[in-house]
Structure formats: C-alpha cells, structure tokens
Amino acid sequence: MWEDLQSRLDEHVTVVGTAQNAAAGAIVSLDGRPVYVSELEQWPPELVGRNVEVSGVLVFYPAPQAEGRTIHKLSDSYGLKDASWSVTG
C-alpha cells in the first residue's frame, strides 16, 4: 500500500492500518510507516492500537530541511485531510 501513495496525491483515498499517536499527531500505521490524520492531534484512547479505515484527501509533507539536512531525522510523510474513520477490527 505504501508504495502506491505517491501516485494518489490530491485524490480521495481510503487506507487501512493501525491507529497510533505520534509526537506530530495521530497516524495510521501502514507497513510500519505513518500516514498522518491532518486534523486529529491524537486518537481517542479506546482506538489506539486498533485497526482503522481512514478516508480523506491524500497530501504529501516533505521533511523539514535546514541547510540541506533533514531536521531531527524526520522523513517525508503523507497525510489525510478532511478525514473520516471507522474501526475495522
């Protein structure tokens, strides 16, 4: 699934993964990589670790750069804006 995201930028997509909280916000973990849920700071406690299906418009967030170096080892990431979700398992 992760490899398919680049070709789907700015499209409405649905991803299925594990709800997790990260320092930068709520994520859906896909193949061990984060897809941020743009308007959600953190998942409700009862959803953390559960399988979720999240739909929204796929956006790309390049890693912050300082003098040509990535800051704090952050990497490029994807996010879903205008997202809605449901528990799948």
MMTF fields as JSON, N, C-alpha, C and O atoms, coordinates in Angstrom:
{
  "mmtfVersion": "1.0.0",
  "mmtfProducer": "UNKNOWN",
  "numBonds": 355,
  "numAtoms": 356,
  "numGroups": 89,
  "numChains": 1,
  "numModels": 1,
  "chainsPerModel": [1],
  "groupsPerChain": [89],
  "chainIdList": ["A"],
  "bondAtomList": [4, 2, 8, 6, 12, 10, 16, 14, 20, 18, 24, 22, 28, 26, 32, 30, 36, 34, 40, 38, 44, 42, 48, 46, 52, 50, 56, 54, 60, 58, 64, 62, 68, 66, 72, 70, 76, 74, 80, 78, 84, 82, 88, 86, 92, 90, 96, 94, 100, 98, 104, 102, 108, 106, 112, 110, 116, 114, 120, 118, 124, 122, 128, 126, 132, 130, 136, 134, 140, 138, 144, 142, 148, 146, 152, 150, 156, 154, 160, 158, 164, 162, 168, 166, 172, 170, 176, 174, 180, 178, 184, 182, 188, 186, 192, 190, 196, 194, 200, 198, 204, 202, 208, 206, 212, 210, 216, 214, 220, 218, 224, 222, 228, 226, 232, 230, 236, 234, 240, 238, 244, 242, 248, 246, 252, 250, 256, 254, 260, 258, 264, 262, 268, 266, 272, 270, 276, 274, 280, 278, 284, 282, 288, 286, 292, 290, 296, 294, 300, 298, 304, 302, 308, 306, 312, 310, 316, 314, 320, 318, 324, 322, 328, 326, 332, 330, 336, 334, 340, 338, 344, 342, 348, 346, 352, 350],
  "bondOrderList": [1, 1, 1, 1, 1, 1, 1, 1, 1, 1, 1, 1, 1, 1, 1, 1, 1, 1, 1, 1, 1, 1, 1, 1, 1, 1, 1, 1, 1, 1, 1, 1, 1, 1, 1, 1, 1, 1, 1, 1, 1, 1, 1, 1, 1, 1, 1, 1, 1, 1, 1, 1, 1, 1, 1, 1, 1, 1, 1, 1, 1, 1, 1, 1, 1, 1, 1, 1, 1, 1, 1, 1, 1, 1, 1, 1, 1, 1, 1, 1, 1, 1, 1, 1, 1, 1, 1, 1],
  "groupList": [{"groupName": "MET", "atomNameList": ["N", "CA", "C", "O"], "elementList": ["N", "C", "C", "O"], "formalChargeList": [0, 0, 0, 0], "bondAtomList": [1, 0, 2, 1, 3, 2], "bondOrderList": [1, 1, 2], "singleLetterCode": "M", "chemCompType": "L-PEPTIDE LINKING"}, {"groupName": "TRP", "atomNameList": ["N", "CA", "C", "O"], "elementList": ["N", "C", "C", "O"], "formalChargeList": [0, 0, 0, 0], "bondAtomList": [1, 0, 2, 1, 3, 2], "bondOrderList": [1, 1, 2], "singleLetterCode": "W", "chemCompType": "L-PEPTIDE LINKING"}, {"groupName": "GLU", "atomNameList": ["N", "CA", "C", "O"], "elementList": ["N", "C", "C", "O"], "formalChargeList": [0, 0, 0, 0], "bondAtomList": [1, 0, 2, 1, 3, 2], "bondOrderList": [1, 1, 2], "singleLetterCode": "E", "chemCompType": "L-PEPTIDE LINKING"}, {"groupName": "ASP", "atomNameList": ["N", "CA", "C", "O"], "elementList": ["N", "C", "C", "O"], "formalChargeList": [0, 0, 0, 0], "bondAtomList": [1, 0, 2, 1, 3, 2], "bondOrderList": [1, 1, 2], "singleLetterCode": "D", "chemCompType": "L-PEPTIDE LINKING"}, {"groupName": "LEU", "atomNameList": ["N", "CA", "C", "O"], "elementList": ["N", "C", "C", "O"], "formalChargeList": [0, 0, 0, 0], "bondAtomList": [1, 0, 2, 1, 3, 2], "bondOrderList": [1, 1, 2], "singleLetterCode": "L", "chemCompType": "L-PEPTIDE LINKING"}, {"groupName": "GLN", "atomNameList": ["N", "CA", "C", "O"], "elementList": ["N", "C", "C", "O"], "formalChargeList": [0, 0, 0, 0], "bondAtomList": [1, 0, 2, 1, 3, 2], "bondOrderList": [1, 1, 2], "singleLetterCode": "Q", "chemCompType": "L-PEPTIDE LINKING"}, {"groupName": "SER", "atomNameList": ["N", "CA", "C", "O"], "elementList": ["N", "C", "C", "O"], "formalChargeList": [0, 0, 0, 0], "bondAtomList": [1, 0, 2, 1, 3, 2], "bondOrderList": [1, 1, 2], "singleLetterCode": "S", "chemCompType": "L-PEPTIDE LINKING"}, {"groupName": "ARG", "atomNameList": ["N", "CA", "C", "O"], "elementList": ["N", "C", "C", "O"], "formalChargeList": [0, 0, 0, 0], "bondAtomList": [1, 0, 2, 1, 3, 2], "bondOrderList": [1, 1, 2], "singleLetterCode": "R", "chemCompType": "L-PEPTIDE LINKING"}, {"groupName": "HIS", "atomNameList": ["N", "CA", "C", "O"], "elementList": ["N", "C", "C", "O"], "formalChargeList": [0, 0, 0, 0], "bondAtomList": [1, 0, 2, 1, 3, 2], "bondOrderList": [1, 1, 2], "singleLetterCode": "H", "chemCompType": "L-PEPTIDE LINKING"}, {"groupName": "VAL", "atomNameList": ["N", "CA", "C", "O"], "elementList": ["N", "C", "C", "O"], "formalChargeList": [0, 0, 0, 0], "bondAtomList": [1, 0, 2, 1, 3, 2], "bondOrderList": [1, 1, 2], "singleLetterCode": "V", "chemCompType": "L-PEPTIDE LINKING"}, {"groupName": "THR", "atomNameList": ["N", "CA", "C", "O"], "elementList": ["N", "C", "C", "O"], "formalChargeList": [0, 0, 0, 0], "bondAtomList": [1, 0, 2, 1, 3, 2], "bondOrderList": [1, 1, 2], "singleLetterCode": "T", "chemCompType": "L-PEPTIDE LINKING"}, {"groupName": "GLY", "atomNameList": ["N", "CA", "C", "O"], "elementList": ["N", "C", "C", "O"], "formalChargeList": [0, 0, 0, 0], "bondAtomList": [1, 0, 2, 1, 3, 2], "bondOrderList": [1, 1, 2], "singleLetterCode": "G", "chemCompType": "PEPTIDE LINKING"}, {"groupName": "ALA", "atomNameList": ["N", "CA", "C", "O"], "elementList": ["N", "C", "C", "O"], "formalChargeList": [0, 0, 0, 0], "bondAtomList": [1, 0, 2, 1, 3, 2], "bondOrderList": [1, 1, 2], "singleLetterCode": "A", "chemCompType": "L-PEPTIDE LINKING"}, {"groupName": "ASN", "atomNameList": ["N", "CA", "C", "O"], "elementList": ["N", "C", "C", "O"], "formalChargeList": [0, 0, 0, 0], "bondAtomList": [1, 0, 2, 1, 3, 2], "bondOrderList": [1, 1, 2], "singleLetterCode": "N", "chemCompType": "L-PEPTIDE LINKING"}, {"groupName": "ILE", "atomNameList": ["N", "CA", "C", "O"], "elementList": ["N", "C", "C", "O"], "formalChargeList": [0, 0, 0, 0], "bondAtomList": [1, 0, 2, 1, 3, 2], "bondOrderList": [1, 1, 2], "singleLetterCode": "I", "chemCompType": "L-PEPTIDE LINKING"}, {"groupName": "PRO", "atomNameList": ["N", "CA", "C", "O"], "elementList": ["N", "C", "C", "O"], "formalChargeList": [0, 0, 0, 0], "bondAtomList": [1, 0, 2, 1, 3, 2], "bondOrderList": [1, 1, 2], "singleLetterCode": "P", "chemCompType": "L-PEPTIDE LINKING"}, {"groupName": "TYR", "atomNameList": ["N", "CA", "C", "O"], "elementList": ["N", "C", "C", "O"], "formalChargeList": [0, 0, 0, 0], "bondAtomList": [1, 0, 2, 1, 3, 2], "bondOrderList": [1, 1, 2], "singleLetterCode": "Y", "chemCompType": "L-PEPTIDE LINKING"}, {"groupName": "PHE", "atomNameList": ["N", "CA", "C", "O"], "elementList": ["N", "C", "C", "O"], "formalChargeList": [0, 0, 0, 0], "bondAtomList": [1, 0, 2, 1, 3, 2], "bondOrderList": [1, 1, 2], "singleLetterCode": "F", "chemCompType": "L-PEPTIDE LINKING"}, {"groupName": "LYS", "atomNameList": ["N", "CA", "C", "O"], "elementList": ["N", "C", "C", "O"], "formalChargeList": [0, 0, 0, 0], "bondAtomList": [1, 0, 2, 1, 3, 2], "bondOrderList": [1, 1, 2], "singleLetterCode": "K", "chemCompType": "L-PEPTIDE LINKING"}],
  "groupTypeList": [0, 1, 2, 3, 4, 5, 6, 7, 4, 3, 2, 8, 9, 10, 9, 9, 11, 10, 12, 5, 13, 12, 12, 12, 11, 12, 14, 9, 6, 4, 3, 11, 7, 15, 9, 16, 9, 6, 2, 4, 2, 5, 1, 15, 15, 2, 4, 9, 11, 7, 13, 9, 2, 9, 6, 11, 9, 4, 9, 17, 16, 15, 12, 15, 5, 12, 2, 11, 7, 10, 14, 8, 18, 4, 6, 3, 6, 16, 11, 4, 18, 3, 12, 6, 1, 6, 9, 10, 11],
  "groupIdList": [1, 2, 3, 4, 5, 6, 7, 8, 9, 10, 11, 12, 13, 14, 15, 16, 17, 18, 19, 20, 21, 22, 23, 24, 25, 26, 27, 28, 29, 30, 31, 32, 33, 34, 35, 36, 37, 38, 39, 40, 41, 42, 43, 44, 45, 46, 47, 48, 49, 50, 51, 52, 53, 54, 55, 56, 57, 58, 59, 60, 61, 62, 63, 64, 65, 66, 67, 68, 69, 70, 71, 72, 73, 74, 75, 76, 77, 78, 79, 80, 81, 82, 83, 84, 85, 86, 87, 88, 89],
  "secStructList": [7, 4, 4, 4, 4, 4, 4, 4, 6, 6, 1, 3, 3, 3, 3, 3, 3, 3, 3, 3, 3, 3, 6, 6, 3, 3, 3, 3, 3, 3, 6, 6, 3, 3, 3, 3, 3, 6, 6, 7, 1, 1, 7, 7, 6, 6, 6, 6, 6, 1, 3, 3, 3, 3, 3, 3, 3, 3, 3, 3, 3, 7, 7, 7, 3, 3, 6, 6, 3, 3, 4, 4, 4, 7, 7, 7, 3, 3, 3, 3, 3, 3, 3, 3, 3, 3, 3, 7, 7],
  "xCoordList": [0.819, 0.0, 0.86, 0.584, 1.9, 2.732, 3.29, 3.302, 3.745, 4.353, 3.347, 3.744, 2.062, 1.027, 0.638, -0.015, 1.021, 0.541, 0.997, 0.203, 2.231, 2.758, 1.881, 1.688, 1.362, 0.551, -0.871, -1.641, -1.228, -2.601, -2.708, -3.753, -1.646, -1.66, -2.831, -3.189, -3.422, -4.557, -5.841, -6.795, -5.869, -7.075, -7.7, -7.022, -8.982, -9.659, -9.324, -9.625, -8.702, -8.275, -8.757, -9.141, -8.727, -9.024, -7.849, -7.41, -7.343, -6.253, -6.726, -7.57, -6.172, -6.489, -5.174, -4.219, -5.138, -3.93, -4.236, -5.393, -3.196, -3.322, -3.305, -2.42, -4.276, -4.33, -3.233, -3.16, -2.382, -1.297, -1.183, -1.583, -0.632, -0.328, 1.168, 1.969, 1.542, 2.945, 3.15, 2.182, 4.394, 4.695, 4.04, 3.65, 3.92, 3.364, 1.862, 1.273, 1.237, -0.205, -0.631, 0.18, -1.92, -2.495, -2.06, -2.003, -1.757, -1.338, -2.093, -2.659, -2.082, -2.45, -1.146, -0.489, -0.765, 0.482, 0.234, -0.557, 0.94, 0.858, 2.227, 3.186, 2.334, 3.628, 4.698, 5.861, 4.308, 5.24, 5.6, 6.501, 4.912, 5.173, 3.926, 2.81, 4.109, 2.946, 2.262, 2.908, 0.94, 0.121, -0.643, -1.46, -0.374, -0.973, -2.432, -2.822, -3.233, -4.623, -4.592, -4.554, -4.609, -4.244, -4.952, -4.299, -6.231, -6.952, -7.066, -7.802, -6.354, -6.5, -5.178, -4.183, -5.175, -3.955, -3.599, -2.427, -4.615, -4.384, -5.677, -6.777, -5.509, -6.662, -7.264, -6.542, -8.574, -9.159, -8.497, -8.176, -8.292, -7.576, -8.135, -7.372, -9.44, -10.031, -9.733, -9.987, -9.196, -8.864, -7.386, -7.028, -6.529, -5.087, -4.791, -5.198, -4.077, -3.721, -4.759, -4.536, -5.883, -6.946, -6.773, -6.166, -7.301, -7.31, -8.404, -9.543, -8.039, -8.987, -8.933, -7.926, -10.026, -10.115, -10.313, -11.275, -9.398, -9.45, -9.52, -8.739, -10.462, -10.636, -10.411, -10.804, -9.775, -9.544, -8.728, -8.395, -8.411, -7.609, -6.134, -5.665, -5.411, -4.005, -3.112, -3.157, -2.3, -1.345, 0.055, 0.214, 1.06, 2.458, 3.108, 2.928, 3.865, 4.605, 6.092, 6.559, 6.852, 8.289, 8.94, 8.465, 10.007, 10.74, 11.301, 11.792, 11.237, 11.831, 13.331, 14.005, 13.827, 15.243, 15.903, 15.279, 17.144, 17.958, 19.323, 20.058, 19.657, 20.959, 21.201, 22.299, 20.167, 20.326, 20.264, 20.393, 20.068, 19.982, 18.571, 17.898, 18.147, 16.845, 16.935, 17.899, 15.939, 15.908, 15.41, 14.402, 16.104, 15.711, 15.403, 14.588, 16.032, 15.859, 14.413, 14.007, 13.635, 12.281, 12.35, 13.274, 11.386, 11.38, 10.124, 9.202, 10.105, 8.909, 7.754, 7.95, 6.557, 5.405, 4.165, 4.163, 3.126, 1.833, 0.816, 0.995, -0.247, -1.336, -2.667, -2.736, -3.716, -5.07, -5.799, -5.942, -6.264, -7.006, -8.491, -8.879, -9.314, -10.773, -11.12, -11.945, -10.482, -10.569, -11.794, -12.293, -12.24, -13.249, -12.714, -11.912, -13.164, -12.618, -13.652, -14.662, -13.339, -14.149, -13.227, -12.171, -13.629, -12.876, -13.176, -14.332, -12.122, -12.324, -12.137, -12.489, -11.588, -11.367, -11.247, -11.058],
  "yCoordList": [-1.2, 0.0, 1.259, 2.196, 1.288, 2.485, 2.938, 4.133, 2.0, 2.332, 2.958, 3.676, 2.706, 3.23, 4.673, 5.317, 5.192, 6.507, 7.64, 8.531, 7.636, 8.727, 8.996, 10.151, 7.961, 8.117, 8.585, 8.843, 8.697, 9.054, 10.422, 10.748, 11.235, 12.551, 13.389, 13.359, 14.134, 15.032, 14.306, 14.935, 12.982, 12.194, 11.783, 11.725, 11.505, 10.958, 9.47, 8.725, 9.038, 7.648, 7.089, 7.835, 5.78, 5.088, 4.174, 3.399, 4.271, 3.41, 2.632, 3.1, 1.452, 0.619, 0.316, -0.162, 0.597, 0.357, 0.461, 0.377, 0.645, 0.699, 2.141, 2.913, 2.503, 3.844, 3.973, 3.169, 4.983, 5.246, 6.752, 7.544, 7.133, 8.534, 8.746, 7.958, 9.813, 10.17, 11.579, 12.276, 11.993, 13.316, 14.42, 15.457, 14.202, 15.228, 15.052, 15.818, 14.065, 13.897, 12.462, 11.54, 12.285, 10.959, 10.401, 11.125, 9.12, 8.468, 7.167, 6.601, 6.712, 5.352, 4.704, 5.184, 3.64, 2.956, 1.986, 1.05, 2.236, 1.385, 0.803, 1.547, -0.476, -1.119, -0.542, -0.435, -0.168, 0.401, 1.86, 2.392, 2.513, 3.923, 4.743, 4.246, 6.015, 6.809, 7.51, 8.016, 7.524, 8.416, 9.254, 8.731, 10.559, 11.446, 11.725, 11.831, 11.841, 12.272, 13.76, 14.136, 14.598, 16.008, 16.8, 17.594, 16.628, 17.452, 16.807, 17.302, 15.72, 14.981, 14.985, 14.424, 15.629, 15.684, 14.33, 13.958, 13.589, 12.236, 11.438, 11.99, 10.123, 9.239, 9.164, 9.291, 8.958, 8.676, 7.41, 6.499, 7.341, 6.204, 4.837, 3.884, 4.732, 3.43, 2.977, 1.821, 3.867, 3.489, 3.186, 2.547, 3.63, 3.417, 1.92, 1.164, 1.512, 0.117, -0.701, -1.877, -0.09, -0.796, -0.599, 0.378, -1.515, -1.365, -0.376, -0.482, 0.594, 1.602, 1.752, 1.453, 2.215, 2.568, 4.077, 4.59, 4.792, 6.245, 6.707, 6.267, 7.597, 8.151, 9.654, 10.324, 10.172, 11.609, 11.923, 11.034, 13.192, 13.64, 13.469, 14.005, 12.727, 12.416, 13.607, 14.14, 14.018, 15.117, 14.625, 13.62, 15.343, 14.992, 16.073, 17.262, 15.672, 16.586, 16.275, 15.27, 17.134, 16.881, 17.103, 17.915, 16.393, 16.549, 17.961, 18.5, 18.575, 19.9, 19.849, 18.871, 20.894, 20.952, 22.174, 23.227, 22.027, 23.134, 23.006, 22.054, 23.958, 23.947, 22.611, 22.059, 22.095, 20.873, 19.59, 18.506, 19.688, 18.494, 18.366, 19.365, 17.16, 16.921, 17.229, 16.844, 17.918, 18.282, 17.098, 16.481, 16.782, 15.737, 14.399, 13.63, 14.123, 12.861, 12.595, 11.442, 13.664, 13.491, 13.124, 13.532, 12.364, 11.976, 12.505, 12.987, 12.407, 12.757, 11.919, 10.79, 12.473, 11.717, 12.096, 13.053, 11.331, 11.573, 11.873, 11.517, 12.532, 12.812, 12.729, 12.759, 12.624, 12.634, 13.829, 13.929, 14.741, 15.882, 15.664, 14.875, 16.38, 16.196, 14.73, 14.172, 14.113, 12.666, 12.258, 13.003, 11.054, 10.369, 8.948, 8.458, 8.298, 6.981, 6.107, 6.57, 4.811, 3.828, 2.7, 2.485, 1.985, 0.856, -0.347, -0.596, -1.105, -2.263, -3.586, -4.641, -3.534, -4.794, -4.628, -5.609],
  "zCoordList": [0.0, 0.0, 0.0, -0.749, 0.835, 0.969, -0.382, -0.68, -1.186, -2.475, -3.433, -4.35, -3.244, -4.129, -3.821, -4.642, -2.665, -2.247, -3.156, -3.457, -3.597, -4.419, -5.642, -6.023, -6.246, -7.452, -7.151, -8.075, -5.873, -5.491, -4.831, -4.266, -4.889, -4.246, -4.731, -5.909, -3.809, -4.055, -4.443, -4.9, -4.264, -4.519, -3.186, -2.16, -3.217, -2.045, -1.986, -2.919, -0.891, -0.75, 0.589, 1.489, 0.696, 1.946, 2.26, 1.411, 3.487, 3.927, 5.154, 5.917, 5.325, 6.481, 7.189, 6.576, 8.476, 9.253, 10.732, 11.145, 11.527, 12.984, 13.463, 13.093, 14.281, 14.871, 15.92, 16.85, 15.771, 16.719, 16.933, 16.08, 18.079, 18.339, 18.189, 18.692, 17.496, 17.308, 17.854, 18.158, 17.977, 18.508, 17.672, 18.209, 16.368, 15.487, 15.246, 14.484, 15.877, 15.722, 15.535, 15.612, 15.289, 15.088, 13.74, 12.746, 13.717, 12.475, 12.282, 13.216, 11.034, 10.685, 10.263, 9.339, 10.913, 10.581, 9.429, 9.543, 8.3, 7.114, 6.854, 6.649, 6.858, 6.611, 7.536, 7.147, 8.765, 9.727, 9.477, 10.127, 8.549, 8.24, 8.528, 8.381, 8.943, 9.338, 8.172, 7.255, 8.238, 7.42, 8.435, 9.194, 8.447, 9.439, 9.125, 7.962, 10.174, 10.047, 10.387, 11.559, 9.359, 9.466, 10.555, 11.233, 10.754, 11.723, 13.104, 13.957, 13.329, 14.58, 15.355, 14.896, 16.544, 17.348, 17.928, 17.981, 18.365, 18.868, 18.782, 18.785, 18.705, 18.677, 20.068, 21.057, 20.165, 21.476, 22.038, 21.275, 23.34, 23.932, 23.531, 23.371, 23.369, 23.04, 21.61, 21.272, 20.761, 19.386, 19.17, 18.18, 20.074, 19.913, 19.869, 20.751, 18.829, 18.645, 17.892, 17.604, 17.576, 16.849, 15.351, 14.913, 14.578, 13.13, 12.749, 13.205, 11.902, 11.462, 9.948, 9.306, 9.409, 7.995, 7.968, 8.539, 7.301, 7.274, 5.83, 4.986, 5.554, 4.211, 4.26, 5.215, 3.218, 3.115, 1.879, 1.095, 1.715, 0.575, 0.928, 1.933, 0.109, 0.373, 0.039, -1.07, 1.016, 0.835, 1.193, 1.885, 0.715, 0.946, 1.792, 1.526, 2.812, 3.675, 3.549, 4.086, 2.839, 2.764, 4.129, 4.924, 4.391, 5.652, 5.756, 4.765, 6.946, 7.124, 6.844, 7.168, 6.25, 5.891, 6.541, 6.669, 6.941, 7.443, 6.801, 7.066, 5.963, 5.282, 4.587, 4.652, 3.919, 3.152, 3.949, 3.38, 5.273, 6.115, 6.675, 6.929, 6.858, 7.472, 8.958, 9.621, 9.477, 10.886, 11.721, 11.378, 12.803, 13.754, 13.092, 13.6, 11.993, 11.276, 10.875, 10.728, 10.698, 10.197, 8.731, 8.028, 8.27, 6.866, 6.194, 6.852, 4.881, 4.137, 4.663, 5.114, 4.603, 5.072, 4.281, 3.507, 4.493, 3.87, 4.957, 6.122, 4.547, 5.469, 4.744, 3.515, 5.536, 5.007, 5.601, 6.819, 4.742, 5.25, 4.993, 4.131, 5.759, 5.705, 5.9, 5.177, 6.885, 7.082, 7.908, 8.751, 7.621, 8.442, 8.65, 7.855, 9.718, 10.014, 10.71, 11.24, 10.675, 11.394, 11.827, 11.23, 12.863, 13.38, 12.495, 12.153, 12.118, 11.26, 11.983, 11.456, 13.177, 13.879, 15.335, 16.055]
}
